[in-house]
Amino acid sequence: MQFWSLQGLVRYEEVAELQRLLVERRAAGEIPDTVLFLEHEAVVTRGRGLQWTGTPRERSIPLAAPLPPSIAFAESERGGDLTYHGPGQLVMYPIVKLDGSGFGPNHDIAAFLRKLEVVFVEWLKGLGLQSESRENATGVWADGKKIASIGIAIRKWVVWHGLAINVVNDLAPFHLISPCGFSPDVMGSLSGLVDARGIAFDREGWRQWLESELARVMAGGVAVRSGVESLTLAEAMQRAGAAQSRN
């Protein structure tokens, strides 16, 4: 397993293209499971529709009003409906093969989703923070607030897209949408959780610390190549393209 941290703020469509390249390489067995850590430029994305909960409801909820010019819009292959990404939110995209050889359970999408939730739940527990997952509502909740959202896609039994954790980001843009069918008022943040409990939190150096911690929990007993490697998007694209050129 390898972990790449993409520097700066990155456009949603560019990272989607990087993921597609990595999915093909992982499906071919040319690279190990690869986890991307990053922050997106401000963007609202729309997935393929809300999951079935047993209760009839709209699978997709339209935008209530046009987005401001500072926030882009993008369609996505992931599950779920509308959500927001932006600076101060840590996004983790695991490119993982569901073959039972590493982090991914063998051909079991539901088990993978729950395992991804557990990574963050267990890490929060280490901070003394209690959180939970909810049936028919993938993500991580604490104090009645949703602090992490999950939406994945799958191709050739390789999953991509993943987990978005509200850390120090402005939550106001969620009020422009109905985030994955919920009221925007349910959205919370990690910084809000720790502030409410008086837990020390580095608002400047949070990203490197959080990436290292999540990589440690996610790896568990899985072999890791070299910790979390910092790359520009161009360097990551070159790595993905280099793997492709060996065919």
KEBA-403327 format. One record per residue: x, y, z of N, C-alpha, C, O in turn; residue number from 1. Coordinates in steps of 0.001 Angstrom, whole numbers. Example, Ala and Ser with C-alpha at 12.3 -4.5 7.8 and 13.67 -1.06 7.14 Angstrom:
NODE        nu        nv        nw       cau       cav       caw        cu        cv        cw        ou        ov        ow     k
NODE     13190     -5690      7800     12300     -4500      7800     13200     -3300      7800     14236     -3319      8465     1
NODE     12850     -2250      7080     13670     -1060      7140     12900        30      7870     13409      1138      8039     2
# end
This chain:
NODE        nu        nv        nw       cau       cav       caw        cu        cv        cw        ou        ov        ow     k
NODE       847     -1189         0         0         0         0       882      1238         0      1905      1287       683     1
NODE       469      2251      -783      1225      3500      -810       277      4683      -614      -893      4633      -994     2
NODE       816      5757        -7        27      6945       309       666      8152      -363      1854      8416      -175     3
NODE      -126      8888     -1150       349     10094     -1813      -437     11291     -1289     -1666     11259     -1241     4
NODE       273     12342      -898      -340     13593      -468      -136     14626     -1578       998     15001     -1876     5
NODE     -1213     15080     -2180     -1112     16046     -3275     -1029     17462     -2709     -1862     17871     -1900     6
NODE       -35     18183     -3138       251     19515     -2596      -757     20547     -3093     -1287     20435     -4198     7
NODE     -1011     21552     -2257     -1858     22674     -2657     -3320     22293     -2771     -3755     21267     -2248     8
NODE     -4077     23146     -3471     -5483     22880     -3768     -5584     22374     -5200     -4963     22930     -6106     9
NODE     -6361     21327     -5401     -6414     20708     -6730     -7842     20687     -7265     -8804     20535     -6512    10
NODE     -7959     20843     -8588     -9265     20848     -9248     -9859     19443     -9245     -9142     18454     -9392    11
NODE    -11160     19371     -9079    -11851     18083     -8975    -11642     17236    -10227    -11314     16054    -10125    12
NODE    -11829     17828    -11406    -11742     17054    -12650    -10336     16500    -12869    -10180     15400    -13401    13
NODE     -9311     17255    -12463     -7937     16780    -12653     -7642     15569    -11772     -6973     14630    -12202    14
NODE     -8144     15597    -10542     -7918     14454     -9656     -8757     13259    -10107     -8335     12114     -9949    15
NODE     -9931     13512    -10661    -10740     12412    -11195     -9978     11698    -12311    -10005     10470    -12392    16
NODE     -9302     12455    -13167     -8516     11849    -14241     -7351     11041    -13679     -7056      9952    -14171    17
NODE     -6686     11568    -12652     -5608     10822    -11997     -6141      9515    -11434     -5502      8472    -11575    18
NODE     -7299      9561    -10801     -7877      8343    -10244     -8164      7311    -11330     -7913      6121    -11140    19
NODE     -8683      7758    -12457     -8980      6811    -13538     -7727      6093    -14008     -7754      4889    -14264    20
NODE     -6627      6831    -14121     -5370      6205    -14509     -4922      5173    -13475     -4495      4072    -13821    21
NODE     -5028      5548    -12205     -4596      4649    -11141     -5492      3415    -11040     -5016      2325    -10726    22
NODE     -6787      3586    -11306     -7704      2442    -11284     -7287      1403    -12323     -7262       206    -12035    23
NODE     -6963      1860    -13521     -6540       920    -14570     -5249       217    -14191     -5102      -982    -14429    24
NODE     -4314       949    -13603     -3037       338    -13202     -3241      -654    -12052     -2603     -1706    -12007    25
NODE     -4141      -301    -11120     -4395     -1217     -9998     -5118     -2465    -10483     -4817     -3569    -10031    26
NODE     -6062     -2304    -11392     -6791     -3457    -11926     -5852     -4420    -12646     -6048     -5635    -12624    27
NODE     -4822     -3850    -13287     -3849     -4676    -14014     -2781     -5254    -13097     -1943     -6036    -13546    28
NODE     -2796     -4885    -11823     -1803     -5396    -10878      -444     -4742    -11008       558     -5301    -10562    29
NODE      -395     -3555    -11618       885     -2877    -11839      1317     -2017    -10646      2499     -1710    -10492    30
NODE       361     -1634     -9811       669      -818     -8636       -59     -1409     -7432     -1041     -2131     -7601    31
NODE       412     -1111     -6211      -319     -1556     -5018     -1525      -664     -4770     -1706       341     -5458    32
NODE     -2345     -1019     -3804     -3401      -111     -3358     -2773      1257     -3082     -1731      1351     -2434    33
NODE     -3416      2312     -3579     -2859      3663     -3497     -3899      4609     -2906     -5028      4675     -3391    34
NODE     -3520      5338     -1861     -4431      6270     -1204     -3962      7691     -1468     -2809      8034     -1205    35
NODE     -4867      8517     -1991     -4575      9928     -2242     -5150     10775     -1120     -6314     10618      -753    36
NODE     -4331     11678      -569     -4795     12703       366     -4720     14051      -348     -3745     14322     -1049    37
NODE     -5740     14902      -177     -5727     16178      -885     -6791     17121      -350     -7663     16735       428    38
NODE     -6694     18369      -790     -7741     19363      -594     -8163     19875     -1967     -7317     20210     -2797    39
NODE     -9452     19933     -2202     -9962     20425     -3480    -10141     21939     -3457    -10360     22545     -2408    40
NODE    -10040     22528     -4641    -10583     23866     -4820    -12095     23781     -4585    -12687     22714     -4745    41
NODE    -12714     24891     -4211    -14135     24885     -3879    -14972     24358     -5041    -14897     24871     -6157    42
NODE    -15782     23311     -4760    -16573     22684     -5814    -17765     21958     -5193    -17653     21350     -4129    43
NODE    -18892     22032     -5867    -20039     21171     -5558    -20061     20058     -6592    -19984     20320     -7792    44
NODE    -20165     18820     -6132    -20201     17686     -7060    -21525     16944     -6908    -22145     16935     -5845    45
NODE    -21933     16325     -8009    -23172     15544     -7997    -22851     14110     -8409    -22285     13870     -9474    46
NODE    -23221     13165     -7550    -22979     11758     -7823    -24105     11127     -8614    -24927     11819     -9215    47
NODE    -24134      9794     -8604    -25079      9043     -9435    -26448      8870     -8788    -27347      8295     -9402    48
NODE    -26622      9350     -7575    -27938      9274     -6938    -27856      8719     -5536    -26923      7988     -5204    49
NODE    -28829      9064     -4713    -28866      8625     -3331    -29143      7126     -3244    -29824      6558     -4097    50
NODE    -28606      6498     -2205    -28802      5076     -2032    -30241      4772     -1610    -30928      5617     -1035    51
NODE    -30679      3548     -1909    -32020      3127     -1552    -32068      2807       -67    -31239      2047       433    52
NODE    -33028      3380       636    -33142      3179      2083    -34371      2374      2465    -34590      2103      3646    53
NODE    -35179      1986      1480    -36423      1292      1761    -37608      2233      1791    -38756      1788      1797    54
NODE    -37342      3527      1810    -38390      4547      1805    -38323      5315       491    -37264      5840       148    55
NODE    -39422      5394      -251    -39397      6125     -1526    -38968      7578     -1340    -39467      8263      -447    56
NODE    -38052      8047     -2173    -37619      9436     -2157    -36917      9732     -3471    -36566      8815     -4213    57
NODE    -36714     10996     -3756    -36000     11381     -4963    -34556     10887     -4879    -33918     11028     -3835    58
NODE    -34033     10308     -5968    -32651      9842     -5987    -31673     10986     -6196    -30494     10869     -5859    59
NODE    -32159     12093     -6753    -31296     13243     -6997    -32061     14518     -6661    -33211     14686     -7067    60
NODE    -31416     15419     -5914    -32045     16657     -5491    -31398     17812     -6250    -30183     17990     -6166    61
NODE    -32175     18597     -6985    -31574     19674     -7799    -31002     20789     -6944    -31365     20954     -5779    62
NODE    -30101     21551     -7545    -29591     22748     -6888    -30729     23735     -6678    -31534     23973     -7579    63
NODE    -30788     24309     -5478    -31868     25248     -5172    -31682     26575     -5903    -32655     27259     -6223    64
NODE    -30431     26931     -6161    -30125     28216     -6814    -28754     28098     -7482    -27974     27208     -7141    65
NODE    -28456     28989     -8431    -27125     28948     -9056    -26020     29127     -8026    -26180     29864     -7053    66
NODE    -24904     28453     -8243    -23767     28574     -7336    -23045     29900     -7569    -23070     30423     -8683    67
NODE    -22408     30446     -6549    -21608     31660     -6750    -20405     31361     -7634    -19976     30209     -7709    68
NODE    -19851     32363     -8305    -18726     32141     -9217    -17509     31513     -8547    -16687     30897     -9225    69
NODE    -17378     31656     -7238    -16204     31130     -6532    -16264     29617     -6312    -15279     29007     -5896    70
NODE    -17423     29018     -6595    -17591     27579     -6381    -17921     26913     -7710    -18923     27245     -8344    71
NODE    -17079     25976     -8131    -17283     25253     -9385    -18332     24152     -9195    -18777     23884     -8079    72
NODE    -18715     23524    -10310    -19653     22399    -10271    -19092     21287    -11139    -18534     21541    -12206    73
NODE    -19246     20038    -10670    -18743     18901    -11443    -19629     17684    -11224    -20105     17440    -10115    74
NODE    -19845     16921    -12291    -20508     15626    -12179    -19476     14600    -11722    -18283     14745    -11987    75
NODE    -19950     13558    -11029    -19034     12554    -10486    -19586     11154    -10695    -20800     10960    -10768    76
NODE    -18677     10166    -10793    -19070      8765    -10953    -19444      8117     -9629    -19990      7013     -9615    77
NODE    -19161      8785     -8520    -19392      8176     -7202    -20881      8039     -6910    -21719      8628     -7594    78
NODE    -21197      7248     -5879    -22547      7184     -5386    -22877      8426     -4575    -21994      9218     -4246    79
NODE    -24152      8589     -4257    -24576      9767     -3507    -25028     10888     -4423    -25013     10747     -5646    80
NODE    -25423     11983     -3836    -25948     13100     -4618    -25028     14307     -4475    -23823     14181     -4690    81
NODE    -25553     15450     -4124    -24754     16669     -4052    -23909     16713     -2780    -24370     16332     -1704    82
NODE    -22682     17177     -2913    -21862     17487     -1748    -20899     18607     -2102    -20774     18999     -3262    83
NODE    -20230     19107     -1090    -19294     20220     -1270    -17903     19791      -840    -17739     19102       166    84
NODE    -16891     20207     -1617    -15484     20060     -1235    -14828     21431     -1297    -15187     22262     -2131    85
NODE    -13861     21663      -407    -13164     22938      -446    -11979     22971       493    -11712     21992      1189    86
NODE    -11268     24078       523    -10091     24219      1381    -10425     23946      2844    -11474     24357      3340    87
NODE     -9522     23248      3527     -9734     22925      4933    -10454     21614      5165    -10630     21188      6307    88
NODE    -10872     20971      4080    -11504     19653      4149    -10504     18632      3599     -9999     18796      2488    89
NODE    -10218     17588      4367     -9289     16562      3905    -10058     15489      3148    -10981     14874      3681    90
NODE     -9661     15275      1892    -10262     14241      1060     -9285     13075       953     -8093     13267       713    91
NODE     -9803     11876      1134     -8994     10663      1044     -9609      9757       -19    -10723      9260       144    92
NODE     -8875      9551     -1102     -9346      8705     -2192     -8540      7401     -2201     -7400      7395     -2664    93
NODE     -9102      6307     -1703     -8396      5025     -1756     -8661      4305     -3081     -9807      4004     -3418    94
NODE     -7599      4036     -3816     -7697      3239     -5048     -7346      1811     -4634     -6176      1430     -4620    95
NODE     -8360      1036     -4302     -8164      -241     -3618     -8849     -1366     -4388     -9998     -1236     -4809    96
NODE     -8136     -2460     -4563     -8685     -3636     -5238     -9395     -4525     -4222     -8829     -4888     -3190    97
NODE    -10633     -4867     -4529    -11419     -5701     -3622    -11161     -7174     -3935    -12005     -7871     -4498    98
NODE     -9970     -7621     -3553     -9604     -9015     -3809     -9195     -9768     -2555     -8772    -10923     -2625    99
NODE     -9322     -9106     -1393     -9003     -9760      -135     -7531     -9845       183     -7151    -10419      1204   100
NODE     -6687     -9281      -675     -5240     -9400      -465     -4666     -8279       399     -3562     -8402       929   101
NODE     -5416     -7188       539     -4918     -6045      1302     -6033     -5427      2112     -6722     -6117      2863   102
NODE     -6213     -4112      1960     -7265     -3420      2705     -8656     -3805      2212     -9605     -3813      2996   103
NODE     -8790     -4120       945    -10105     -4370       361    -10628     -5771       592     -9961     -6740       231   104
NODE    -11826     -5908      1196    -12440     -7232      1321    -12700     -7832       -58    -12822     -7104     -1043   105
NODE    -12784     -9145      -124    -12929     -9825     -1409    -14332     -9630     -1986    -15299    -10213     -1496   106
NODE    -14434     -8802     -3033    -15674     -8591     -3790    -16854     -8255     -2875    -17957     -8764     -3075   107
NODE    -16629     -7403     -1877    -17674     -7031      -930    -17663     -5512      -755    -16889     -4970        34   108
NODE    -18540     -4836     -1508    -18556     -3370     -1503    -19051     -2829      -171    -18479     -1877       360   109
NODE    -20113     -3425       380    -20655     -2951      1653    -19624     -3079      2766    -19499     -2185      3603   110
NODE    -18878     -4196      2782    -17850     -4386      3811    -16737     -3361      3658    -16181     -2899      4655   111
NODE    -16403     -2996      2415    -15376     -1975      2204    -15830      -630      2760    -15055        63      3420   112
NODE    -17090      -254      2495    -17605      1027      2984    -17542      1093      4503    -17110      2099      5065   113
NODE    -17968        36      5163    -17933        24      6619    -16498        37      7132    -16207       668      8148   114
NODE    -15603      -654      6439    -14200      -669      6853    -13589       719      6730    -12787      1124      7571   115
NODE    -13966      1447      5686    -13476      2813      5503    -13999      3723      6615    -13266      4570      7126   116
NODE    -15263      3547      6985    -15813      4314      8107    -15047      4018      9400    -14742      4924     10177   117
NODE    -14741      2728      9617    -14070      2311     10855    -12698      2958     10986    -12267      3263     12098   118
NODE    -12003      3174      9868    -10689      3834      9916    -10793      5153     10672     -9994      5424     11569   119
NODE    -11777      5971     10310    -11919      7286     10935    -12519      7177     12334    -12110      7900     13243   120
NODE    -13489      6276     12512    -14114      6088     13832    -13069      5655     14859    -13044      6170     15977   121
NODE    -12203      4703     14478    -11182      4216     15402    -10154      5291     15719     -9676      5390     16849   122
NODE     -9816      6095     14717     -8856      7168     14968     -9451      8200     15925     -8767      8679     16829   123
NODE    -10720      8540     15726    -11378      9475     16633    -11430      8925     18056    -11285      9669     19026   124
NODE    -11639      7614     18169    -11682      6984     19487    -10359      7183     20211    -10328      7358     21429   125
NODE     -9257      7156     19444     -7947      7380     20035     -7787      8780     20605     -6963      9006     21492   126
NODE     -8582      9724     20093     -8580     11097     20619     -9543     11256     21793     -9627     12319     22409   127
NODE    -10266     10177     22086    -11272     10263     23133    -12609     10771     22642    -13445     11199     23438   128
NODE    -12822     10727     21313    -14059     11216     20715    -14905     10034     20243    -14415      9173     19513   129
NODE    -16150      9991     20650    -17054      8933     20243    -17789      9333     18964    -18334     10432     18868   130
NODE    -17797      8442     17999    -18495      8695     16747    -19149      7404     16304    -18980      6362     16938   131
NODE    -19893      7473     15219    -20632      6296     14775    -20903      6375     13279    -20835      7437     12660   132
NODE    -21212      5208     12726    -21780      5152     11388    -23267      4876     11543    -23711      4417     12596   133
NODE    -24033      5152     10500    -25480      4971     10571    -25958      4113      9413    -25432      4196      8303   134
NODE    -26949      3295      9682    -27516      2449      8640    -28155      3310      7562    -28830      4297      7854   135
NODE    -27930      2919      6304    -28480      3632      5150    -28010      5082      5056    -28662      5912      4423   136
NODE    -26871      5383      5691    -26337      6754      5632    -24826      6682      5801    -24308      6988      6875   137
NODE    -24119      6284      4757    -22676      6131      4864    -22039      7454      5270    -22473      8527      4852   138
NODE    -21005      7351      6089    -20336      8521      6619    -20071      8321      8101    -20362      7260      8654   139
NODE    -19524      9333      8733    -19215      9264     10163    -19881     10434     10866    -19796     11579     10421   140
NODE    -20552     10122     11981    -21342     11094     12726    -20819     11203     14155    -20363     10216     14732   141
NODE    -20885     12398     14718    -20510     12610     16115    -21318     13791     16652    -21446     14818     15985   142
NODE    -21859     13640     17856    -22695     14677     18460    -23841     15094     17540    -24227     16262     17506   143
NODE    -24384     14122     16790    -25493     14414     15901    -25110     15143     14633    -25980     15531     13854   144
NODE    -23805     15338     14411    -23327     16037     13221    -22563     15077     12315    -21882     14167     12788   145
NODE    -22685     15290     11020    -21953     14481     10044    -20624     15170      9757    -20592     16256      9178   146
NODE    -19535     14539     10163    -18232     15182      9980    -17418     14550      8851    -16398     15098      8434   147
NODE    -17869     13403      8362    -17179     12771      7235    -18208     12147      6303    -19135     11472      6750   148
NODE    -18039     12376      5012    -18950     11846      3992    -18213     10830      3131    -17014     10962      2881   149
NODE    -18939      9824      2684    -18332      8765      1878    -19148      8553       612    -20376      8472       657   150
NODE    -18460      8465      -508    -19084      8110     -1780    -18033      7462     -2664    -16965      8036     -2874   151
NODE    -18314      6294     -3179    -17310      5586     -3977    -17865      5209     -5346    -19073      5229     -5583   152
NODE    -16951      4870     -6225    -17270      4242     -7507    -16463      2948     -7569    -15515      2770     -6804   153
NODE    -16832      2051     -8470    -16100       799     -8610    -16004       421    -10083    -16964       538    -10843   154
NODE    -14824       -32    -10453    -14577      -477    -11827    -13590     -1640    -11776    -12522     -1521    -11175   155
NODE    -13934     -2745    -12393    -13068     -3928    -12430    -12677     -4376    -11011    -11561     -4840    -10778   156
NODE    -13611     -4229    -10084    -13406     -4566     -8672    -12312     -3715     -8013    -11686     -4133     -7039   157
NODE    -12097     -2520     -8562    -11232     -1531     -7917    -12108      -343     -7537    -12814       206     -8383   158
NODE    -12067        59     -6256    -12863      1203     -5812    -12041      2483     -5914    -10812      2460     -5839   159
NODE    -12749      3601     -6085    -12114      4907     -6127    -13110      5933     -5605    -14210      5579     -5183   160
NODE    -12724      7202     -5635    -13397      8245     -4853    -13265      7838     -3384    -12367      7052     -3083   161
NODE    -14088      8312     -2453    -13832      7900     -1085    -14423      8761         7    -15639      8939        81   162
NODE    -13548      9304       870    -13936      9902      2148    -13541     11383      2184    -12420     11745      1828   163
NODE    -14477     12229      2617    -14201     13662      2785    -14463     14039      4231    -15577     13868      4727   164
NODE    -13438     14557      4917    -13524     14887      6338    -13529     16405      6501    -12597     17083      6069   165
NODE    -14563     16925      7113    -14599     18357      7419    -13663     18609      8597    -13922     18148      9709   166
NODE    -12589     19331      8357    -11589     19572      9402    -11692     21018      9883    -12210     21274     10970   167
NODE    -11203     21962      9081    -11279     23384      9450    -11984     24187      8362    -11899     25415      8342   168
NODE    -12674     23505      7467    -13318     24195      6353    -14567     24952      6795    -15209     24610      7789   169
NODE    -14884     25974      6038    -16111     26743      6226    -17291     25851      5863    -17322     25289      4768   170
NODE    -18253     25713      6755    -19417     24857      6500    -20542     25597      5768    -21523     24975      5361   171
NODE    -20411     26911      5596    -21475     27699      4969    -21844     27204      3568    -23031     27195      3243   172
NODE    -20884     26786      2711    -21274     26334      1372    -22221     25141      1353    -22933     24944       369   173
NODE    -22249     24340      2420    -23196     23227      2466    -24638     23728      2443    -25547     22990      2062   174
NODE    -24847     24987      2851    -26196     25543      2867    -26675     25934      1468    -27819     26359      1303   175
NODE    -25827     25796       484    -26231     26025      -900    -26891     24791     -1501    -27480     24862     -2579   176
NODE    -26793     23648      -798    -27251     22365     -1327    -27947     21575      -219    -27990     21987       940   177
NODE    -28489     20430      -618    -28943     19425       351    -27900     18315       304    -27989     17431      -548   178
NODE    -26903     18342      1209    -25773     17412      1085    -26195     15952      1219    -26540     15482      2304   179
NODE    -26158     15242        82    -26553     13827        -1    -27913     13586       645    -28129     12584      1327   180
NODE    -28827     14532       412    -30203     14366       854    -30486     14841      2260    -31635     14787      2699   181
NODE    -29476     15307      2988    -29667     15768      4367    -29816     17286      4419    -29467     17999      3478   182
NODE    -30346     17756      5545    -30344     19190      5801    -28902     19644      5976    -28114     18923      6588   183
NODE    -28529     20807      5465    -27157     21304      5657    -26809     21522      7122    -25632     21591      7477   184
NODE    -27820     21631      7973    -27569     21856      9398    -26930     20650     10077    -26402     20782     11181   185
NODE    -26965     19469      9442    -26368     18276     10077    -24853     18252      9923    -24184     17460     10587   186
NODE    -24303     19092      9076    -22873     19036      8813    -22082     19668      9962    -22408     20752     10445   187
NODE    -21032     18955     10381    -20147     19448     11429    -18702     19283     11012    -18419     18881      9883   188
NODE    -17781     19593     11919    -16361     19520     11579    -15555     18953     12729    -15982     18983     13884   189
NODE    -14377     18434     12394    -13464     17912     13408    -13014     19023     14347    -12936     18814     15558   190
NODE    -12720     20189     13811    -12283     21300     14668    -13378     21698     15647    -13087     22056     16788   191
NODE    -14641     21639     15212    -15735     21944     16107    -15849     20941     17237    -16150     21304     18374   192
NODE    -15604     19663     16918    -15650     18616     17940    -14583     18823     19006    -14874     18783     20202   193
NODE    -13348     19046     18569    -12257     19163     19544    -12359     20468     20332    -12023     20506     21516   194
NODE    -12820     21535     19683    -12982     22808     20391    -14003     22662     21513    -13814     23201     22603   195
NODE    -15090     21928     21244    -16145     21773     22243    -15664     21010     23470    -16251     21115     24546   196
NODE    -14589     20239     23301    -14075     19428     24406    -12749     19940     24955    -12161     19320     25840   197
NODE    -12283     21059     24438    -11034     21634     24919     -9810     20818     24566     -8804     20880     25273   198
NODE     -9874     20041     23469     -8742     19228     23031     -7813     20094     22181     -8266     20807     21286   199
NODE     -6518     20026     22466     -5548     20815     21698     -5566     20380     20236     -5592     19187     19934   200
NODE     -5552     21364     19329     -5651     21062     17897     -4857     22101     17123     -5079     23302     17278   201
NODE     -3938     21641     16296     -3083     22527     15506     -3814     22922     14228     -3893     22129     13290   202
NODE     -4348     24141     14183     -5103     24581     13019     -4218     24934     11825     -4722     25110     10715   203
NODE     -2934     25035     12034     -2027     25340     10926     -1407     24071     10351     -1346     23909      9133   204
NODE      -947     23168     11223      -267     21966     10740     -1115     20716     10770      -585     19606     10823   205
NODE     -2446     20881     10738     -3359     19740     10893     -3222     18706      9783     -3385     17511     10030   206
NODE     -2924     19149      8561     -3034     18223      7439     -1981     17121      7488     -2315     15943      7365   207
NODE      -722     17489      7664       331     16479      7706       107     15496      8861       290     14287      8722   208
NODE      -292     16053      9992      -561     15217     11164     -1705     14241     10902     -1578     13051     11191   209
NODE     -2816     14730     10359     -3994     13899     10144     -3731     12845      9068     -4165     11701      9199   210
NODE     -3033     13225      8019     -2704     12252      6980     -1855     11111      7536     -2110      9941      7249   211
NODE      -862     11453      8320         1     10421      8909      -789      9496      9825      -593      8281      9817   212
NODE     -1682     10083     10613     -2484      9287     11538     -3433      8349     10793     -3539      7174     11143   213
NODE     -4119      8851      9777     -5057      8017      9028     -4326      6930      8243     -4821      5809      8122   214
NODE     -3148      7261      7712     -2355      6246      7003     -1958      5131      7956     -2004      3954      7595   215
NODE     -1573      5493      9160     -1177      4494     10153     -2343      3563     10478     -2174      2344     10518   216
NODE     -3522      4133     10709     -4682      3314     11054     -5126      2472      9863     -5464      1298     10017   217
NODE     -5123      3070      8682     -5595      2350      7504     -4671      1206      7129     -5138       144      6716   218
NODE     -3373      1407      7267     -2414       369      6888     -2536      -850      7786     -2517     -1983      7305   219
NODE     -2662      -624      9097     -2786     -1761     10010     -1648     -2733      9785      -480     -2380      9947   220
NODE     -1983     -3947      9413      -960     -4952      9145      -543     -5026      7692       214     -5916      7305   221
NODE     -1044     -4073      6864      -712     -4089      5440       642     -3426      5208       935     -2393      5810   222
NODE      1459     -4004      4350      2775     -3441      4057      2638     -2068      3401      1850     -1896      2471   223
NODE      3409     -1091      3890      3390       263      3358      4747       578      2764      5778       228      3339   224
NODE      4753      1240      1606      6009      1481       896      6892      2506      1597      8030      2187      1942   225
NODE      6413      3716      1817      7328      4748      2344      6577      5851      3073      6839      7029      2829   226
NODE      5659      5506      3953      4913      6530      4656      4047      7324      3690      3615      6803      2662   227
NODE      3795      8596      4025      2990      9459      3157      3940     10304      2318      4739     11074      2852   228
NODE      3847     10154      1013      4752     10837        89      4084     12087      -476      2977     12008     -1009   229
NODE      4742     13233      -366      4200     14496      -859      4539     14674     -2338      5705     14604     -2725   230
NODE      3511     14904     -3163      3690     15045     -4608      2861     16214     -5125      1810     16530     -4568   231
NODE      3332     16852     -6185      2472     17760     -6923      1523     16923     -7764      1762     15737     -7992   232
NODE       456     17542     -8220      -468     16809     -9098       257     16350    -10362        33     15236    -10835   233
NODE      1117     17197    -10906      1856     16834    -12120      2744     15613    -11877      2829     14727    -12727   234
NODE      3404     15566    -10719      4247     14416    -10388      3415     13149    -10243      3830     12075    -10681   235
NODE      2237     13274     -9627      1363     12114     -9467       862     11624    -10822       802     10418    -11063   236
NODE       503     12553    -11707        62     12165    -13047      1179     11467    -13802       943     10497    -14523   237
NODE      2403     11969    -13631      3554     11353    -14295      3771      9931    -13770      4054      9016    -14543   238
NODE      3636      9753    -12464      3772      8416    -11880      2726      7469    -12481      3047      6348    -12873   239
NODE      1498      7925    -12547       420      7097    -13096       655      6799    -14568       427      5683    -15036   240
NODE      1120      7829    -15298      1396      7635    -16724      2586      6722    -16950      2604      5948    -17907   241
NODE      3600      6807    -16060      4783      5953    -16173      4387      4493    -16022      4905      3622    -16720   242
NODE      3460      4235    -15099      2999      2856    -14924      2281      2390    -16178      2415      1238    -16588   243
NODE      1503      3308    -16796       765      2942    -17989      1704      2646    -19147      1424      1760    -19954   244
NODE      2826      3378    -19245      3723      3220    -20394      4478      1903    -20392      5081      1539    -21401   245
NODE      4458      1182    -19276      5165       -99    -19229      4427     -1215    -19914      4982     -2296    -20108   246
NODE      3118      -965    -20306      2372     -2017    -20995      2968     -2291    -22379      2469     -3149    -23107   247
# end
